[in-house]
Amino acid sequence: MEEDEATFMLLGKNLYKKIEYEEAVQYLRKALSFINDSKLLVTYVDENGNNLTSITKQSWQEKKLMEIYILIDSYYRLENYINAKAIWIIAQKMFPEHSEIEVWGNVIDTILVANNQKEVANQQYQKIAIELEEERQNTLQSTSVVRKWALK
């Protein structure tokens, strides 16, 4: 199985549909780690370990945003509102022009305020952002190894 953004998104989405939210979260987070801040760029690693950048269509960016919604909803259904808020903050920073994402933020904030956990959610955002970067680096390395093996 190829370990790339599309594979992780597909696996996560399928597990979400099967109501296997914990497993879906694992794959959707890996997919999220590939999404760059630059809106129309995706980074891949070639067989020599070099980063390659691909320009994507706006429709692909919209699809990525929908995958983030699924990740937020998975955390929400697991009643892990702190991680849902942390991922929401990441999504808001990546896609600030999408006003519909505000709805998720408002719902999650209401729950966090009721549970006195809003500050904890902001701290979790910082932790998850670091974890996503580490996951991206690990996955890029393992993808490079698989591609080298496949080329032999």
Steps between C-alpha positions, in 0.01 A plus 500: 500500500636842403529733797397837367243769563234354270530151651476632855198716409322209336565263790394760755183584312404133463560429869293807589210366290533167682468694831854400598592849614815420696657326201374771264672765710836325462488507119337840466771654719765346277325648195478837674874495560550524122288810457727803476417854602547612140153451360579355160813299576552138601842362586619153400838329541663345194714184493810705584344647811448842341185698569285557193222754497184452298249773423146383566162614379275700730254207493765277662541758777124490557522121528778535758284736702221240498746240633587737785127531576482121522796499740337768716173307498678175590650665808162655577325162483769356727418788738862612474411867475850620582652329196200603289572863593874459435434365149243775445766762579733337246221496239412862568863604451526299178165606354411839653284597202247225573245655733304176540783362712400754766191292580716212625707740708189646664355158584825371644561822695159472663581149621851596615374803691241280669779260597750778585747357247551776242859583606590131503376478140729786395797322659399177324499684167868586545582141590310354204660745256843369607382137483365553147833637382682203658252260338551667164878462529472133606258421220713679242798291609310170486344592165846567365616155613200329335557691176871410496409135552239516223748651255746214551 
